[in-house]
Amino acid sequence: MQYDEKRLTRIVATDCGSTTTKAILIEYLDGEYRQTIRGEAPTTVEAPLNDVTKGVINATQELEELARLKYNNPNLKFMENGEFIIPRNGDIGVDAYVSTSSAGGGLQMMVTGVVASMTGESAERAALGAGAIVMDLIASNDKRMNHEKIERIRHLRPDMILMAGGEDGGTIKHVVEMAELVSGADPKPRLGQAYKLPVIYAGNAQAREDIERTLSEKVNLIITDNLRPKLETENLGPARDKIHDIFMEHVMQQAPGYNKLMEWTQGPDHKQVPIMPTPAAVGNIMQTIAKEEQIEVLGVDIGGATTDVFSVFTEEYIFNRTVSANLGMSYSISNVLASSGLKNIMRWVPFDINESELRNMIKNKMIRPTTIPSLLQELVLEQAIAKEALRLAFEQHKEFASSLKGMQKQRDISEAFSQSTSGQTIVNLMTLSLLVGSGGVLSHAPRRNQTVMMLIDAFLPEGITRLAVDSIFMMPHLGVLSEISAKAATEVFKKDCMVYLGSCVAPVGKGKYGKPALSVKLELPGGKSFEEDIPFGEIRLIPCGEGEVAKATLKTRGGLVLNSEKAKELELDLHGGQVGIVIDTRGRQPFTLPEDNAERIKYLKKWMRELKAYPEDILV
């Protein structure tokens, strides 16, 4: 349901996180929507309060108090007797209230499929796209014994299970076997003991009767369209919709206080606006922006325990999300070291450090997750670790965000089991328009220049890419807001949510350090200009402020190219930002650092000086 601005002039949106409930006020001012005030309070889903609405009330009361001060209006209020006043009457009430939630650990799911790399992966895509954390994927060919699978299902206690498998009209044997495993496990839900675990079946339509016979007495079985009706077709929409419906109707109702919260969320006509899982809301706003702007977008949210990567690629605006549950900057920081290796972390550090010193720093961060670096060397090390966490999470995302596996030719199920052919990734950095970072290490870096450095070093953007950071992690609020007003969500996203950092120009190809790489000519605002023939292996930062545009003429040397059409010359506009325009001639495919330690440190210091990432004294 979309409303026009005449009916939506004051909106409150909340995001009930696992530790903090964040509230924002969005208002229609001078012909446009703006985010004006922000408040927050501890989330209250756990003991002693056991009522998520208490945290919402506390965060909203902070909004009210700040709004009264801002507008010098003691009569202004949004709630009365612990409930939102909708619709608004002058200074009293709001036009709409919307919310997202990841409180209580968010939506936790298990998925099953016949072939892990085919129907299993499609089921995983559907669950992740609906905002779930996928606890495990169980497939007929995952090499675990049946008793191990049953024990795993019983032990995990997910909020719901999504079952996929088989194309319509194909064999039903393996799909039924998976249902028998679920039945044998007799799984119980994580929240609420008085109801049956919801299980969504989105597999071979011919197996539905057998699935009902096997599962209907033990679980709350919901049947929907096959998410892989043919090997070459993926139909995730119906399964995602069912996941969201069940999340609202069953899972959310078991969490303390959510029944009341669900009654609160509504638009000006009192129609309910469903609460959305926080990651699904982030995906929503990214898809909305991609479609509105007709661009491809890649976003990352790096937290203490997990790193989420979101992308919208290709003309169909295909949305993909991955959760790297073992990559984070506090609770999971040791996993980053284990997954990346010490050498990969140290390659980003512009000074020599004892290995045990680095390991001690990482372990201290893990056991004291809320601490922040107190020394400049610690900050450099933490940001080096962040680059590797982001790189690894992006590698996982590229593998997952792929074309369909198994669609090369028609084959029966026995052939599919032995199939090793993988789909190609749909992530194409050469066509990417916008790279957005969020999460403490990116959003709250002491200098925005450090954020730019981490994004470029971790993701290695290609061609021409605009860089941005989410100012206060407002994307979840805007994702659920887009359900009632795409205009409000996109306007606030552009003006208040995104802090545009600048643009990155990165020609792709191989080269030798010091050899000619890129000729750059920029006509900058205010009559200034920049012109240089930049050698391979260099970085240049050209100041160009937020809202400013530079007219650029670019010409590559050697085998380097500037876009997906392999252009060697381009004339285009480059957008500035809080950092400026970065020219990166360090090459791609592959990107390599000098092998010699002294040479590597020399170049790292040079790049960091050019980016103005750190004070000069550490880079001497």
VEXDREN-2710 file (C-alpha; in Angstrom, 1 decimal):
% VEXDREN-2710
k/r/px/py/pz
1/MET/0.0/0.0/0.0
2/GLN/1.6/3.3/-1.2
3/TYR/0.4/6.6/0.3
4/ASP/0.9/10.1/-1.1
5/GLU/2.7/12.9/0.8
6/LYS/-0.5/14.7/1.7
7/ARG/-1.3/11.7/4.0
8/LEU/2.2/11.1/5.2
9/THR/3.8/14.2/6.8
10/ARG/5.1/12.7/10.0
11/ILE/6.3/9.1/10.3
12/VAL/8.0/7.2/13.1
13/ALA/10.1/4.2/12.2
14/THR/11.9/1.8/14.6
15/ASP/14.4/-1.0/14.2
16/CYS/14.3/-3.4/17.2
17/GLY/17.8/-4.8/17.2
18/SER/19.2/-7.5/19.4
19/THR/20.7/-4.9/21.8
20/THR/19.4/-1.5/20.8
21/THR/16.0/-0.2/19.5
22/LYS/16.6/2.7/17.2
23/ALA/13.8/5.2/16.4
24/ILE/13.8/7.9/13.7
25/LEU/11.4/10.7/12.8
26/ILE/10.7/11.4/9.1
27/GLU/8.9/14.5/8.1
28/TYR/7.6/16.1/4.9
29/LEU/9.3/19.6/4.9
30/ASP/9.4/22.2/2.2
31/GLY/8.3/19.7/-0.5
32/GLU/10.6/16.8/0.4
33/TYR/11.0/14.0/3.0
34/ARG/13.8/14.4/5.5
35/GLN/14.9/12.4/8.6
36/THR/14.9/15.0/11.3
37/ILE/15.4/13.4/14.7
38/ARG/16.8/10.1/16.1
39/GLY/16.4/8.4/19.4
40/GLU/17.4/5.0/20.9
41/ALA/17.0/2.8/23.9
42/PRO/18.0/-0.7/25.0
43/THR/15.9/-3.5/23.5
44/THR/13.6/-5.1/26.1
45/VAL/12.7/-8.5/24.6
46/GLU/14.5/-10.4/27.4
47/ALA/14.1/-10.6/31.2
48/PRO/13.3/-8.7/33.3
49/LEU/10.9/-6.7/31.1
50/ASN/10.1/-9.4/28.5
51/ASP/8.2/-6.9/26.3
52/VAL/9.7/-5.5/23.2
53/THR/7.3/-2.6/23.2
54/LYS/9.0/-1.1/26.3
55/GLY/12.1/-0.4/24.3
56/VAL/10.0/1.1/21.5
57/ILE/8.2/3.4/24.0
58/ASN/11.5/4.5/25.5
59/ALA/13.1/5.2/22.1
60/THR/10.0/7.1/21.0
61/GLN/9.9/9.1/24.2
62/GLU/13.4/10.3/23.4
63/LEU/12.2/11.3/19.9
64/GLU/9.3/13.3/21.5
65/GLU/11.6/15.1/23.9
66/LEU/14.0/16.0/21.1
67/ALA/11.2/17.1/18.8
68/ARG/9.7/19.4/21.5
69/LEU/13.1/21.0/21.9
70/LYS/13.7/21.3/18.2
71/TYR/10.3/22.9/17.5
72/ASN/10.0/24.7/20.9
73/ASN/6.6/23.0/21.2
74/PRO/5.8/21.4/24.6
75/ASN/2.4/20.1/23.3
76/LEU/3.9/17.9/20.6
77/LYS/3.6/14.1/21.2
78/PHE/3.5/10.9/19.3
79/MET/2.1/8.4/21.9
80/GLU/-0.5/8.4/24.5
81/ASN/-1.1/5.7/27.2
82/GLY/1.7/3.7/25.7
83/GLU/0.3/3.6/22.2
84/PHE/0.9/5.5/19.0
85/ILE/-1.8/8.1/18.1
86/ILE/-2.8/7.5/14.4
87/PRO/-3.9/9.4/12.5
88/ARG/-2.3/12.6/13.5
89/ASN/-4.3/15.6/14.7
90/GLY/-2.1/18.7/14.5
91/ASP/0.7/18.4/17.0
92/ILE/-0.7/15.2/18.4
93/GLY/0.2/11.8/16.9
94/VAL/1.8/10.5/13.7
95/ASP/0.6/9.6/10.2
96/ALA/2.2/6.2/10.2
97/TYR/4.4/3.9/12.4
98/VAL/6.5/1.2/10.8
99/SER/9.1/-1.2/12.3
100/THR/11.7/-3.9/11.6
101/SER/13.1/-6.4/14.0
102/SER/16.1/-8.6/14.6
103/ALA/15.5/-8.8/18.4
104/GLY/15.8/-12.3/19.9
105/GLY/18.4/-13.3/17.3
106/GLY/16.3/-12.5/14.3
107/LEU/14.7/-15.1/12.0
108/GLN/16.6/-18.4/12.3
109/MET/15.9/-21.1/9.7
110/MET/17.0/-24.4/8.4
111/VAL/16.7/-25.4/4.8
112/THR/16.6/-28.8/3.0
113/GLY/17.1/-29.8/-0.6
114/VAL/17.9/-32.8/-2.7
115/VAL/21.1/-31.6/-4.3
116/ALA/23.0/-29.1/-2.1
117/SER/24.4/-27.1/-5.0
118/MET/21.0/-26.9/-6.8
119/THR/17.7/-27.0/-4.9
120/GLY/19.5/-26.7/-1.6
121/GLU/21.1/-23.5/-2.7
122/SER/17.9/-22.1/-4.2
123/ALA/16.2/-22.7/-0.8
124/GLU/19.1/-20.9/0.9
125/ARG/18.6/-18.0/-1.5
126/ALA/14.9/-17.8/-0.7
127/ALA/15.5/-17.8/3.1
128/LEU/18.4/-15.3/3.0
129/GLY/16.3/-13.0/0.8
130/ALA/13.5/-13.1/3.3
131/GLY/15.9/-11.9/6.0
132/ALA/16.7/-15.2/7.7
133/ILE/19.9/-16.5/9.2
134/VAL/20.4/-20.0/7.6
135/MET/21.6/-22.2/10.4
136/ASP/22.2/-25.2/8.2
137/LEU/21.5/-26.7/4.8
138/ILE/20.7/-30.4/4.8
139/ALA/20.7/-32.2/1.5
140/SER/20.5/-35.8/0.3
141/ASN/24.1/-35.6/-1.0
142/ASP/25.7/-33.7/1.9
143/LYS/27.7/-36.8/3.0
144/ARG/26.3/-36.9/6.5
145/MET/24.7/-40.1/7.8
146/ASN/20.9/-40.0/8.3
147/HIS/21.2/-40.2/12.1
148/GLU/23.6/-37.2/12.0
149/LYS/21.1/-35.2/10.0
150/ILE/18.3/-36.1/12.4
151/GLU/20.4/-35.2/15.4
152/ARG/21.3/-31.8/13.7
153/ILE/17.7/-30.9/13.0
154/ARG/16.7/-31.8/16.6
155/HIS/19.6/-29.9/18.1
156/LEU/19.3/-26.6/16.2
157/ARG/15.6/-25.7/17.0
158/PRO/15.1/-23.2/14.2
159/ASP/12.1/-20.9/13.9
160/MET/11.0/-22.7/10.7
161/ILE/12.2/-25.1/8.0
162/LEU/12.1/-24.5/4.3
163/MET/12.0/-27.8/2.3
164/ALA/12.8/-27.8/-1.4
165/GLY/13.8/-30.5/-3.9
166/GLY/13.0/-32.0/-7.3
167/GLU/11.6/-30.3/-10.4
168/ASP/7.9/-30.6/-11.0
169/GLY/7.1/-34.0/-12.6
170/GLY/10.5/-35.5/-11.6
171/THR/11.2/-38.3/-9.1
172/ILE/9.8/-37.9/-5.6
173/LYS/11.9/-40.5/-3.8
174/HIS/14.6/-38.2/-2.5
175/VAL/12.2/-35.4/-1.5
176/VAL/10.2/-37.9/0.6
177/GLU/13.4/-39.2/2.2
178/MET/14.1/-35.7/3.4
179/ALA/10.6/-35.3/4.8
180/GLU/11.1/-38.6/6.6
181/LEU/14.3/-37.3/8.2
182/VAL/12.4/-34.2/9.4
183/SER/9.6/-36.4/10.8
184/GLY/12.1/-38.6/12.5
185/ALA/13.7/-35.6/14.2
186/ASP/10.3/-34.4/15.4
187/PRO/11.8/-30.8/15.7
188/LYS/10.6/-28.2/18.2
189/PRO/10.6/-24.5/17.6
190/ARG/13.1/-22.1/19.3
191/LEU/10.3/-19.9/20.7
192/GLY/7.0/-21.1/22.2
193/GLN/6.4/-24.7/23.2
194/ALA/2.7/-24.7/22.6
195/TYR/2.7/-24.7/18.8
196/LYS/4.1/-26.9/16.1
197/LEU/7.2/-25.9/14.1
198/PRO/6.2/-24.3/10.8
199/VAL/7.6/-26.2/7.8
200/ILE/7.2/-24.8/4.3
201/TYR/7.3/-27.3/1.4
202/ALA/8.4/-25.7/-1.9
203/GLY/9.5/-28.7/-3.9
204/ASN/8.2/-31.1/-6.5
205/ALA/4.4/-30.6/-6.8
206/GLN/3.9/-34.4/-7.5
207/ALA/5.3/-35.2/-4.0
208/ARG/2.8/-33.0/-2.0
209/GLU/0.5/-35.9/-1.0
210/ASP/3.4/-37.9/0.3
211/ILE/4.9/-34.9/2.1
212/GLU/1.5/-34.3/3.8
213/ARG/1.2/-37.9/4.8
214/THR/4.7/-37.9/6.3
215/LEU/4.7/-34.5/8.1
216/SER/1.2/-33.1/8.7
217/GLU/0.8/-34.7/12.2
218/LYS/4.1/-33.5/13.6
219/VAL/4.6/-30.0/12.1
220/ASN/2.6/-27.1/10.9
221/LEU/3.0/-27.9/7.2
222/ILE/2.5/-25.1/4.6
223/ILE/2.7/-25.9/0.9
224/THR/3.6/-23.4/-1.7
225/ASP/4.9/-23.3/-5.3
226/ASN/8.0/-25.2/-6.2
227/LEU/11.0/-22.8/-6.0
228/ARG/12.8/-24.7/-8.7
229/PRO/10.0/-26.0/-11.0
230/LYS/12.6/-26.7/-13.7
231/LEU/16.4/-27.0/-13.5
232/GLU/16.7/-23.8/-15.6
233/THR/14.0/-21.8/-13.7
234/GLU/14.1/-20.4/-10.2
235/ASN/10.8/-19.1/-8.6
236/LEU/11.7/-17.8/-5.1
237/GLY/8.9/-15.3/-4.7
238/PRO/6.1/-17.5/-3.3
239/ALA/8.5/-19.2/-0.8
240/ARG/9.8/-15.8/0.4
241/ASP/6.3/-14.5/0.8
242/LYS/5.3/-17.6/2.9
243/ILE/8.5/-17.2/5.1
244/HIS/7.5/-13.6/5.8
245/ASP/3.8/-14.5/6.5
246/ILE/4.8/-17.3/8.9
247/PHE/7.4/-15.0/10.6
248/MET/4.6/-12.6/11.3
249/GLU/1.8/-15.0/12.2
250/HIS/3.8/-17.6/14.2
251/VAL/7.3/-16.7/15.1
252/MET/6.8/-13.0/16.0
253/GLN/3.7/-13.9/18.1
254/GLN/5.8/-16.1/20.3
255/ALA/8.3/-13.4/21.2
256/PRO/7.3/-11.2/24.2
257/GLY/5.4/-8.1/23.4
258/TYR/5.3/-8.6/19.6
259/ASN/1.5/-9.0/19.4
260/LYS/1.1/-5.5/20.8
261/LEU/3.8/-4.2/18.4
262/MET/2.1/-5.7/15.4
263/GLU/-1.1/-3.9/16.3
264/TRP/0.8/-0.6/16.5
265/THR/2.4/-0.7/13.0
266/GLN/-0.1/1.0/10.6
267/GLY/-0.6/3.7/8.0
268/PRO/-3.0/6.6/8.1
269/ASP/-6.0/4.4/7.2
270/HIS/-5.3/2.1/10.1
271/LYS/-4.2/-0.7/7.8
272/GLN/-1.4/-2.8/9.3
273/VAL/2.1/-2.5/7.9
274/PRO/3.8/-5.8/8.6
275/ILE/7.0/-5.9/10.7
276/MET/10.0/-6.9/8.6
277/PRO/13.1/-8.8/9.6
278/THR/15.9/-6.2/9.6
279/PRO/18.0/-7.8/6.8
280/ALA/14.9/-8.1/4.5
281/ALA/14.3/-4.4/5.0
282/VAL/17.9/-3.6/4.0
283/GLY/17.4/-5.7/0.9
284/ASN/14.1/-3.9/0.2
285/ILE/15.6/-0.4/0.2
286/MET/18.5/-1.6/-1.9
287/GLN/16.2/-3.0/-4.5
288/THR/14.0/0.1/-4.4
289/ILE/17.1/2.4/-5.0
290/ALA/18.4/0.1/-7.8
291/LYS/15.1/0.2/-9.6
292/GLU/14.4/3.9/-9.0
293/GLU/17.9/4.9/-10.2
294/GLN/18.3/2.0/-12.7
295/ILE/21.7/1.2/-11.3
296/GLU/23.5/-1.9/-9.8
297/VAL/24.2/-1.7/-6.1
298/LEU/26.4/-3.6/-3.7
299/GLY/26.2/-3.1/0.1
300/VAL/27.9/-4.5/3.2
301/ASP/27.1/-4.4/6.9
302/ILE/30.0/-5.6/9.0
303/GLY/29.2/-6.2/12.7
304/GLY/30.9/-7.8/15.7
305/ALA/29.8/-11.4/14.9
306/THR/28.6/-11.5/11.3
307/THR/29.1/-9.7/7.9
308/ASP/26.1/-9.3/5.6
309/VAL/26.6/-8.6/1.9
310/PHE/23.7/-7.4/-0.3
311/SER/23.7/-7.0/-4.0
312/VAL/21.3/-6.0/-6.8
313/PHE/22.7/-6.9/-10.2
314/THR/21.6/-7.3/-13.9
315/GLU/18.7/-5.8/-15.8
316/GLU/16.2/-7.9/-13.8
317/TYR/17.5/-6.4/-10.5
318/ILE/18.2/-9.8/-9.0
319/PHE/18.6/-9.4/-5.2
320/ASN/21.1/-11.6/-3.3
321/ARG/22.1/-11.6/0.3
322/THR/24.7/-13.6/2.1
323/VAL/25.5/-13.8/5.9
324/SER/29.1/-14.7/6.8
325/ALA/28.2/-15.8/10.3
326/ASN/31.9/-16.4/11.2
327/LEU/33.3/-13.1/10.1
328/GLY/33.1/-10.1/12.4
329/MET/35.1/-7.5/14.2
330/SER/34.7/-8.6/17.8
331/TYR/33.1/-11.9/18.7
332/SER/34.2/-13.5/15.4
333/ILE/37.5/-11.6/14.9
334/SER/39.6/-14.8/15.7
335/ASN/37.7/-16.5/12.8
336/VAL/38.9/-13.8/10.5
337/LEU/42.5/-14.6/11.4
338/ALA/41.9/-18.3/11.0
339/SER/40.1/-17.9/7.6
340/SER/42.4/-15.3/6.1
341/GLY/45.7/-16.3/7.6
342/LEU/48.3/-14.0/9.2
343/LYS/50.1/-13.3/6.0
344/ASN/47.0/-11.8/4.3
345/ILE/46.3/-9.5/7.3
346/MET/49.9/-8.4/7.6
347/ARG/50.1/-7.5/3.9
348/TRP/47.9/-4.4/4.7
349/VAL/50.1/-3.3/7.7
350/PRO/52.7/-0.6/6.8
351/PHE/55.1/-1.5/9.7
352/ASP/56.7/-4.7/11.1
353/ILE/54.9/-6.2/14.1
354/ASN/55.6/-9.3/16.2
355/GLU/53.2/-12.1/15.4
356/SER/52.3/-12.8/19.1
357/GLU/51.6/-9.1/19.5
358/LEU/49.0/-9.2/16.7
359/ARG/47.4/-12.4/18.1
360/ASN/47.1/-10.9/21.6
361/MET/45.4/-7.8/20.1
362/ILE/42.9/-10.1/18.3
363/LYS/42.2/-12.2/21.4
364/ASN/41.7/-9.1/23.5
365/LYS/39.2/-7.7/21.0
366/MET/37.3/-11.0/21.1
367/ILE/37.0/-11.1/24.9
368/ARG/36.4/-7.4/25.2
369/PRO/34.2/-6.8/22.2
370/THR/33.1/-3.2/23.0
371/THR/36.6/-1.8/23.2
372/ILE/37.9/0.6/20.5
373/PRO/41.6/1.1/19.5
374/SER/43.4/3.5/21.9
375/LEU/46.7/3.6/19.9
376/LEU/47.1/4.5/16.2
377/GLN/48.9/1.2/15.5
378/GLU/46.0/-0.7/17.0
379/LEU/43.6/1.2/14.6
380/VAL/45.8/0.3/11.6
381/LEU/45.8/-3.3/12.6
382/GLU/42.0/-3.4/13.2
383/GLN/41.3/-1.9/9.8
384/ALA/43.7/-4.4/8.2
385/ILE/41.6/-7.2/9.8
386/ALA/38.4/-5.4/8.6
387/LYS/39.7/-5.5/5.0
388/GLU/40.2/-9.2/5.1
389/ALA/36.8/-9.8/6.8
390/LEU/35.2/-7.8/4.0
391/ARG/37.2/-9.5/1.3
392/LEU/36.3/-13.0/2.6
393/ALA/32.6/-12.1/3.0
394/PHE/32.6/-10.7/-0.6
395/GLU/34.2/-13.9/-1.9
396/GLN/31.5/-16.0/-0.3
397/HIS/28.8/-13.6/-1.7
398/LYS/30.2/-13.9/-5.3
399/GLU/30.1/-17.7/-5.1
400/PHE/26.5/-17.6/-3.8
401/ALA/25.2/-14.9/-6.1
402/SER/25.4/-17.0/-9.3
403/SER/23.4/-18.1/-12.2
404/LEU/21.5/-21.3/-11.7
405/LYS/23.5/-24.4/-11.2
406/GLY/22.5/-27.5/-13.2
407/MET/20.8/-25.8/-16.0
408/GLN/23.4/-26.5/-18.7
409/LYS/21.4/-29.5/-20.0
410/GLN/18.4/-31.6/-19.0
411/ARG/19.4/-34.6/-16.8
412/ASP/17.9/-37.0/-14.4
413/ILE/18.4/-37.0/-10.7
414/SER/21.2/-39.6/-10.7
415/GLU/23.2/-37.4/-13.0
416/ALA/22.5/-34.3/-10.9
417/PHE/24.0/-36.0/-7.8
418/SER/27.3/-36.4/-9.6
419/GLN/27.2/-33.0/-11.2
420/SER/30.1/-30.6/-10.3
421/THR/29.4/-27.8/-12.7
422/SER/28.8/-24.5/-11.0
423/GLY/26.8/-21.5/-12.1
424/GLN/28.7/-18.3/-12.9
425/THR/28.6/-15.4/-10.5
426/ILE/26.3/-12.6/-11.5
427/VAL/28.4/-10.1/-9.6
428/ASN/30.1/-7.8/-12.1
429/LEU/32.2/-5.1/-10.6
430/MET/32.6/-3.4/-14.0
431/THR/28.9/-2.6/-14.2
432/LEU/28.5/-1.8/-10.5
433/SER/27.4/1.8/-9.9
434/LEU/27.2/2.2/-6.1
435/LEU/29.2/0.5/-3.3
436/VAL/27.7/1.2/0.2
437/GLY/29.4/0.3/3.5
438/SER/27.8/0.2/7.0
439/GLY/28.7/-1.2/10.4
440/GLY/30.9/0.3/13.1
441/VAL/34.3/-0.1/11.6
442/LEU/33.2/1.6/8.4
443/SER/30.6/4.1/9.6
444/HIS/32.5/5.3/12.6
445/ALA/36.1/5.3/11.3
446/PRO/38.0/8.3/12.7
447/ARG/38.5/9.6/9.2
448/ARG/36.1/9.0/6.2
449/ASN/39.3/8.6/4.2
450/GLN/39.9/5.3/6.1
451/THR/36.5/4.1/5.1
452/VAL/37.3/4.8/1.4
453/MET/40.6/2.9/1.8
454/MET/38.9/-0.1/3.4
455/LEU/36.2/-0.3/0.8
456/ILE/38.6/0.0/-2.1
457/ASP/41.2/-2.5/-0.7
458/ALA/38.6/-5.1/0.3
459/PHE/36.2/-5.0/-2.7
460/LEU/38.7/-3.8/-5.4
461/PRO/36.0/-1.9/-7.4
462/GLU/36.6/-1.9/-11.2
463/GLY/35.9/0.8/-13.7
464/ILE/33.9/3.8/-12.3
465/THR/32.2/3.2/-8.9
466/ARG/30.6/5.6/-6.5
467/LEU/31.4/5.1/-2.8
468/ALA/29.1/5.8/0.1
469/VAL/28.5/4.9/3.8
470/ASP/25.3/4.5/5.7
471/SER/25.4/7.4/8.2
472/ILE/23.6/5.9/11.2
473/PHE/22.5/2.5/9.8
474/MET/19.1/3.9/8.7
475/MET/18.6/1.4/5.8
476/PRO/16.3/-1.0/7.8
477/HIS/13.9/1.8/8.7
478/LEU/13.8/3.0/5.0
479/GLY/13.3/-0.6/3.7
480/VAL/10.1/-1.0/5.6
481/LEU/9.1/2.6/4.9
482/SER/9.4/1.9/1.2
483/GLU/6.4/-0.5/1.6
484/ILE/4.1/2.6/2.2
485/SER/6.0/5.3/0.4
486/ALA/8.8/4.6/-2.1
487/LYS/9.1/8.4/-2.5
488/ALA/9.8/9.0/1.2
489/ALA/12.2/6.1/1.4
490/THR/14.3/7.1/-1.6
491/GLU/14.4/10.8/-0.7
492/VAL/15.6/10.2/2.8
493/PHE/18.0/7.5/1.5
494/LYS/19.7/10.0/-0.8
495/LYS/19.7/13.1/1.5
496/ASP/20.1/11.8/5.0
497/CYS/21.0/8.1/5.0
498/MET/23.8/8.0/2.5
499/VAL/27.1/9.9/3.1
500/TYR/28.6/10.0/-0.3
501/LEU/32.4/9.6/-0.1
502/GLY/33.3/10.2/-3.7
503/SER/34.1/8.1/-6.8
504/CYS/36.8/5.5/-7.5
505/VAL/38.3/5.2/-11.0
506/ALA/40.1/1.8/-11.3
507/PRO/41.3/0.6/-14.8
508/VAL/41.3/-3.1/-15.1
509/GLY/44.2/-5.3/-16.4
510/LYS/47.8/-6.2/-15.8
511/GLY/50.7/-3.8/-15.7
512/LYS/54.2/-3.2/-14.2
513/TYR/54.8/-0.9/-11.3
514/GLY/56.1/2.5/-12.6
515/LYS/55.0/2.0/-16.3
516/PRO/52.5/4.4/-17.9
517/ALA/48.9/3.4/-16.9
518/LEU/46.3/6.2/-17.1
519/SER/46.2/9.8/-18.5
520/VAL/43.7/11.8/-16.4
521/LYS/42.3/15.3/-17.1
522/LEU/39.7/16.7/-14.7
523/GLU/37.8/20.0/-14.9
524/LEU/36.9/20.7/-11.3
525/PRO/34.3/23.1/-9.8
526/GLY/35.5/26.6/-9.2
527/GLY/37.7/26.7/-12.4
528/LYS/40.3/24.3/-10.9
529/SER/41.8/21.5/-12.9
530/PHE/43.9/18.3/-12.5
531/GLU/46.0/16.7/-15.2
532/GLU/48.5/13.9/-14.9
533/ASP/49.9/10.8/-16.6
534/ILE/49.7/8.4/-13.7
535/PRO/52.0/5.3/-13.6
536/PHE/50.8/1.8/-12.8
537/GLY/50.7/1.0/-9.0
538/GLU/49.7/4.5/-7.8
539/ILE/46.8/6.1/-6.0
540/ARG/45.7/9.7/-6.4
541/LEU/43.1/11.6/-4.3
542/ILE/41.7/14.7/-5.9
543/PRO/39.5/16.9/-3.7
544/CYS/35.9/17.3/-5.0
545/GLY/33.2/18.0/-2.5
546/GLU/29.8/16.5/-1.8
547/GLY/27.3/17.5/-4.5
548/GLU/30.1/18.6/-6.8
549/VAL/30.8/17.0/-10.2
550/ALA/34.1/16.9/-12.2
551/LYS/34.2/16.6/-16.0
552/ALA/36.8/13.8/-16.7
553/THR/38.8/12.7/-19.7
554/LEU/40.4/9.3/-19.1
555/LYS/42.8/7.4/-21.4
556/THR/44.5/4.1/-20.5
557/ARG/47.8/2.8/-21.6
558/GLY/48.9/-0.8/-22.2
559/GLY/46.2/-3.4/-21.8
560/LEU/44.1/-1.6/-19.2
561/VAL/40.4/-0.9/-19.8
562/LEU/37.8/1.3/-18.2
563/ASN/34.5/-0.4/-18.5
564/SER/32.6/-3.6/-19.4
565/GLU/32.9/-2.5/-23.1
566/LYS/36.7/-2.6/-22.7
567/ALA/36.9/1.1/-23.5
568/LYS/40.4/2.6/-23.3
569/GLU/39.1/6.2/-23.5
570/LEU/36.2/7.8/-21.7
571/GLU/34.7/11.3/-21.2
572/LEU/32.3/11.4/-18.2
573/ASP/31.1/13.1/-15.1
574/LEU/32.6/12.0/-11.8
575/HIS/30.7/12.7/-8.6
576/GLY/32.6/14.1/-5.6
577/GLY/32.0/13.4/-1.9
578/GLN/33.3/14.0/1.6
579/VAL/36.6/12.4/0.6
580/GLY/36.9/13.1/-3.2
581/ILE/37.8/11.3/-6.4
582/VAL/40.2/8.4/-6.1
583/ILE/42.3/7.3/-9.1
584/ASP/43.6/3.8/-8.4
585/THR/46.0/2.4/-11.0
586/ARG/47.1/-0.7/-9.0
587/GLY/45.4/-3.0/-11.6
588/ARG/43.0/-5.8/-11.1
589/GLN/42.7/-9.4/-12.3
590/PRO/44.7/-10.1/-10.3
591/PHE/45.5/-7.4/-7.8
592/THR/48.9/-8.1/-6.3
593/LEU/51.1/-6.4/-3.7
594/PRO/55.0/-6.4/-4.0
595/GLU/56.4/-9.6/-2.6
596/ASP/59.5/-7.9/-1.0
597/ASN/58.5/-6.8/2.5
598/ALA/60.4/-3.5/2.4
599/GLU/59.0/-2.7/-1.1
600/ARG/55.4/-3.6/0.1
601/ILE/55.7/-1.3/3.2
602/LYS/57.1/1.5/1.0
603/TYR/54.1/1.3/-1.3
604/LEU/51.5/0.9/1.5
605/LYS/52.8/4.1/3.2
606/LYS/52.8/5.9/-0.2
607/TRP/49.1/4.9/-0.8
608/MET/48.0/5.8/2.7
609/ARG/49.7/9.2/2.5
610/GLU/48.0/9.9/-0.8
611/LEU/44.6/8.9/0.6
612/LYS/45.3/11.0/3.8
613/ALA/44.2/7.9/5.8
614/TYR/46.4/8.4/8.8
615/PRO/48.6/11.1/10.4
616/GLU/51.9/11.7/8.6
617/ASP/54.1/10.5/11.5
618/ILE/53.0/6.9/11.3
619/LEU/53.7/6.9/7.5
620/VAL/57.3/8.3/7.6
END
